[in-house]
Amino acid sequence: MEWNFKVEGMMCPHCKQKVENKLKEICPKAKIKINLESKEVNLSCNCKEIKKDLIKEEIKKLNFKVVE
């Protein structure tokens, strides 16, 4: 599965690392690409139990806004 999100509020490498760490926690084998300039997050993983809504909710818990 592959998901793309636009995440508002990520402004620095620390923000990027917070999001990346959370996504790795959800799916340790995920391939994650985060672009701070465009605020885009790309997550690719083979975990069938991972749902888009779960990813969005976990990012929101970090106090970032997910925009699709």
C-alpha positions as CSV (number, residue, x, y, z in Angstrom):
1,M,0.0,0.0,0.0
2,E,1.1,3.5,-0.7
3,W,-0.3,6.7,0.9
4,N,0.5,10.4,0.3
5,F,-0.5,13.1,2.7
6,K,0.1,16.8,3.0
7,V,1.0,17.6,6.6
8,E,0.8,21.2,7.8
9,G,2.8,22.3,10.7
10,M,6.1,20.5,9.9
11,M,8.7,23.2,9.8
12,C,12.0,21.7,10.9
13,P,14.0,18.5,10.9
14,H,12.8,17.8,14.4
15,C,9.2,17.9,13.2
16,K,10.1,15.6,10.3
17,Q,11.8,13.2,12.7
18,K,8.7,13.1,15.0
19,V,6.5,12.1,12.1
20,E,9.0,9.6,10.7
21,N,9.4,7.9,14.1
22,K,5.6,7.6,14.6
23,L,5.2,6.1,11.2
24,K,8.0,3.6,11.8
25,E,6.3,2.7,15.1
26,I,3.1,1.9,13.2
27,C,4.9,0.0,10.4
28,P,8.6,-0.8,11.1
29,K,9.2,-2.0,7.5
30,A,7.7,1.1,5.9
31,K,9.5,3.2,3.3
32,I,8.9,6.8,4.3
33,K,9.7,10.0,2.4
34,I,9.1,13.4,3.9
35,N,9.6,16.7,2.1
36,L,9.6,19.6,4.5
37,E,9.4,22.2,1.7
38,S,6.3,20.8,0.1
39,K,5.0,19.3,3.5
40,E,4.4,16.0,1.7
41,V,4.6,12.6,3.4
42,N,4.8,9.4,1.4
43,L,4.4,6.1,3.1
44,S,4.8,2.8,1.4
45,C,4.4,-0.5,3.3
46,N,3.1,-4.0,2.9
47,C,1.2,-4.1,6.2
48,K,-2.4,-5.0,5.2
49,E,-3.7,-4.2,8.7
50,I,-2.5,-0.5,8.4
51,K,-5.4,1.8,7.4
52,K,-5.2,5.3,6.0
53,D,-7.3,6.6,8.9
54,L,-4.9,5.2,11.5
55,I,-2.0,6.9,9.9
56,K,-3.8,10.2,9.7
57,E,-5.0,9.9,13.4
58,E,-1.4,9.2,14.6
59,I,0.0,12.2,12.7
60,K,-2.8,14.4,14.2
61,K,-1.8,13.2,17.7
62,L,1.6,14.8,17.1
63,N,-0.2,18.1,16.7
64,F,0.1,18.3,12.9
65,K,-2.8,18.8,10.5
66,V,-3.2,16.2,7.8
67,V,-4.6,17.7,4.5
68,E,-5.2,15.4,1.5
